[in-house]
Amino acid sequence: MDKSLLVGLTGGIGSGKSAVAGLLAEHGARIIDADTLAREVVGPGSEGLRGIVDEFGPEVLGADGGLDRARLAELVFDDPQARQRLNAIVHPLVAARMRSLLAGRGPRDVTVYDVPLLVEESVQDRQDFDLIIVVEAPEAVRVQRLVRDRQMTEEQVRARMSTQATDEQRRTVADVVITNGGRRADLVRAVDEVWRERISPAS
C-alpha cells in the first residue's frame, strides 16, 4: 500500500466496536473517535457550545458553565427535529476537526475513524473511506453487555437501540463485517485477518 488508508469503523451500541478499535490500534492504526471530537468541539468557551446555548437556551449549561449533556440529551432524544438542529451545529465542527487531523497523514498511514452513527447521521461522507468495517453482535449479547458494563436497564438499552440503524442497514455500507459474539480469541482472530488481508501497509 503506497497511500494512506482511511477506515470507517461502526456498529450498534454494545456491539464491541471499541474492542475492535483497540485491536486495530495494536496493529499500528491511528484511532480517531468521533464521540471524542464531538465533545471537544462543544467544550467550555467553544464556538460549538455558544451555538448550542443560542439554539437551546442556557438551561443546557451545567453549574460549571460547561455543557450539561444529560439535560441536552433529554431535549433531543425523542425529538428528531431537535436532533437535526443539534447536528447542524456540531457536525460541521467535527468534520472540520477531522479534516485537520487527517491533513498530516503520511503515505502509508492507517487511520481508523470510529463513528458510531456512520449510517444514521455520519459527519463524514462515506465515499471518503477506503474501507468500512461494521461490528455486529447478537442482540441478547449486546443487551447483557450494556446492562453489566454501563449500569443501564434493559429498557434503556432497547430504547437506545431503537434510535440506531439495524444490522441490515449497516451491512449495506459494509466492506467487512466482524461478528463479536463475546469470545475474545475469536475477535482477535477476526481482526488479525482483516488487518492482514484488507488493511496492512504491507499488503
VMD Tcl script that draws the C-alpha trace (Angstrom):
set ca {
  {0.00 0.00 0.00}
  {1.60 3.27 -1.13}
  {-1.11 5.65 0.04}
  {-2.67 6.41 3.38}
  {-5.78 4.45 4.24}
  {-8.90 5.81 5.94}
  {-11.03 3.11 7.57}
  {-14.53 3.77 8.84}
  {-15.46 1.68 11.87}
  {-19.06 1.49 13.05}
  {-21.51 -0.73 14.88}
  {-24.51 -0.57 17.15}
  {-24.34 0.20 20.85}
  {-22.91 -2.79 22.72}
  {-21.51 -4.46 19.61}
  {-17.92 -4.24 20.85}
  {-16.75 -1.66 18.35}
  {-14.35 -0.15 20.89}
  {-12.72 -3.55 21.38}
  {-12.15 -3.79 17.63}
  {-10.69 -0.27 17.59}
  {-8.30 -1.29 20.36}
  {-7.12 -4.33 18.42}
  {-6.59 -2.26 15.28}
  {-4.55 0.20 17.34}
  {-2.35 -2.70 18.47}
  {-1.62 -3.36 14.80}
  {-0.46 0.24 14.40}
  {-3.56 2.08 13.25}
  {-4.24 5.58 14.47}
  {-7.70 5.74 16.05}
  {-9.82 8.88 15.86}
  {-13.01 8.71 17.91}
  {-15.96 10.72 16.59}
  {-17.52 10.94 20.06}
  {-14.30 12.43 21.44}
  {-14.23 15.02 18.66}
  {-17.89 15.85 19.32}
  {-17.07 16.52 22.97}
  {-14.05 18.64 22.08}
  {-15.92 20.98 19.73}
  {-18.52 21.83 22.39}
  {-16.04 22.33 25.22}
  {-16.09 25.39 27.51}
  {-15.71 28.63 25.58}
  {-16.03 26.92 22.20}
  {-17.95 28.04 19.15}
  {-19.96 24.84 19.38}
  {-21.07 25.47 22.95}
  {-22.11 29.01 22.11}
  {-24.14 27.70 19.18}
  {-25.92 25.13 21.34}
  {-26.78 27.69 24.02}
  {-28.09 30.09 21.36}
  {-30.27 27.30 19.92}
  {-31.49 25.51 23.07}
  {-31.12 28.11 25.81}
  {-28.93 28.48 28.92}
  {-30.70 25.55 30.57}
  {-28.26 23.22 28.77}
  {-25.38 24.65 30.80}
  {-24.18 22.99 33.97}
  {-23.17 24.72 37.17}
  {-19.56 24.86 35.94}
  {-20.54 26.65 32.72}
  {-19.92 23.59 30.59}
  {-22.45 21.61 28.60}
  {-24.94 19.60 30.65}
  {-25.03 16.57 28.37}
  {-27.76 14.81 30.31}
  {-30.06 17.81 30.01}
  {-29.32 18.24 26.32}
  {-29.99 14.54 25.75}
  {-33.38 14.92 27.40}
  {-34.24 17.71 24.99}
  {-33.25 15.92 21.79}
  {-33.65 12.18 22.41}
  {-37.32 11.91 21.41}
  {-37.36 14.94 19.12}
  {-35.94 14.29 15.62}
  {-36.17 17.97 14.68}
  {-34.22 18.98 17.78}
  {-31.57 16.36 16.94}
  {-31.31 17.81 13.44}
  {-30.80 21.29 14.89}
  {-28.12 19.96 17.21}
  {-26.39 18.06 14.40}
  {-26.41 21.18 12.23}
  {-24.30 22.86 14.90}
  {-21.97 20.03 15.87}
  {-21.38 18.06 12.67}
  {-19.68 20.80 10.62}
  {-17.32 21.50 13.52}
  {-16.48 17.80 13.90}
  {-15.91 17.47 10.15}
  {-13.54 20.45 10.19}
  {-11.64 18.99 13.15}
  {-11.42 15.64 11.38}
  {-10.02 17.26 8.22}
  {-7.34 18.98 10.27}
  {-6.34 15.70 11.89}
  {-6.14 13.92 8.53}
  {-4.08 16.64 6.92}
  {-0.82 15.38 8.40}
  {-1.12 11.75 7.31}
  {1.89 10.03 5.83}
  {1.73 7.97 2.62}
  {1.45 4.63 4.42}
  {-0.52 5.63 7.50}
  {-3.66 3.76 8.52}
  {-6.28 5.90 10.23}
  {-9.42 4.35 11.71}
  {-12.33 6.71 12.24}
  {-14.58 5.26 14.93}
  {-18.06 6.57 14.05}
  {-20.98 5.07 15.99}
  {-23.63 6.62 13.74}
  {-21.88 6.34 10.38}
  {-25.05 5.02 8.74}
  {-27.57 7.18 10.59}
  {-26.02 10.63 10.61}
  {-22.33 10.49 9.82}
  {-20.34 13.71 9.87}
  {-18.04 12.10 7.30}
  {-19.04 11.34 3.71}
  {-19.00 7.55 3.34}
  {-17.30 7.97 -0.03}
  {-14.24 9.31 1.80}
  {-13.49 5.93 3.34}
  {-11.25 3.37 1.66}
  {-12.79 0.61 3.78}
  {-15.81 0.42 6.08}
  {-15.87 -2.15 8.88}
  {-19.14 -2.96 10.64}
  {-19.08 -4.73 14.01}
  {-22.09 -6.86 14.92}
  {-23.17 -8.88 17.93}
  {-26.34 -10.79 18.77}
  {-28.94 -8.52 20.35}
  {-29.09 -10.53 23.57}
  {-25.32 -10.26 23.95}
  {-25.43 -6.50 23.38}
  {-28.14 -6.03 25.99}
  {-26.26 -8.15 28.51}
  {-23.02 -6.19 27.97}
  {-24.66 -2.81 28.41}
  {-26.64 -3.79 31.50}
  {-23.45 -5.20 33.02}
  {-20.87 -2.62 31.93}
  {-22.81 0.65 31.78}
  {-25.37 0.03 34.51}
  {-28.20 0.65 32.05}
  {-31.57 -1.01 32.41}
  {-32.74 -3.32 29.65}
  {-35.45 -0.78 28.82}
  {-32.84 1.96 28.41}
  {-30.70 -0.26 26.22}
  {-33.56 -1.16 23.91}
  {-34.62 2.49 23.70}
  {-31.12 3.43 22.53}
  {-31.07 0.57 20.04}
  {-34.39 1.69 18.60}
  {-32.86 5.02 17.54}
  {-29.97 3.39 15.69}
  {-29.71 1.68 12.32}
  {-30.36 -2.04 12.09}
  {-27.65 -4.59 11.30}
  {-29.20 -4.96 7.84}
  {-28.88 -1.22 7.20}
  {-25.27 -1.19 8.34}
  {-24.42 -4.13 6.09}
  {-25.48 -2.10 3.05}
  {-22.42 0.13 3.54}
  {-20.02 -2.52 4.89}
  {-16.94 -3.74 3.09}
  {-16.19 -6.03 6.03}
  {-18.47 -7.37 8.78}
  {-16.90 -8.58 12.04}
  {-19.14 -10.61 14.34}
  {-18.32 -10.20 18.01}
  {-20.13 -12.94 19.86}
  {-18.20 -12.50 23.06}
  {-15.14 -14.74 22.79}
  {-12.03 -12.56 22.87}
  {-9.90 -15.08 20.99}
  {-12.41 -15.20 18.13}
  {-12.46 -11.42 17.90}
  {-8.67 -11.21 17.86}
  {-8.50 -13.73 15.02}
  {-11.14 -11.86 13.03}
  {-9.36 -8.52 13.39}
  {-5.99 -10.09 12.58}
  {-7.47 -11.49 9.37}
  {-8.99 -8.17 8.33}
  {-5.73 -6.38 9.02}
  {-3.68 -8.90 7.09}
  {-5.99 -9.15 4.08}
  {-7.53 -5.69 3.77}
  {-5.56 -3.10 5.73}
  {-1.91 -3.95 6.32}
  {0.51 -1.43 4.75}
  {2.47 -4.42 3.55}
  {-0.47 -5.79 1.59}
}
mol new
graphics top color blue
foreach p $ca { graphics top sphere $p radius 0.5 }
foreach p [lrange $ca 0 end-1] q [lrange $ca 1 end] { graphics top cylinder $p $q radius 0.2 }
display resetview
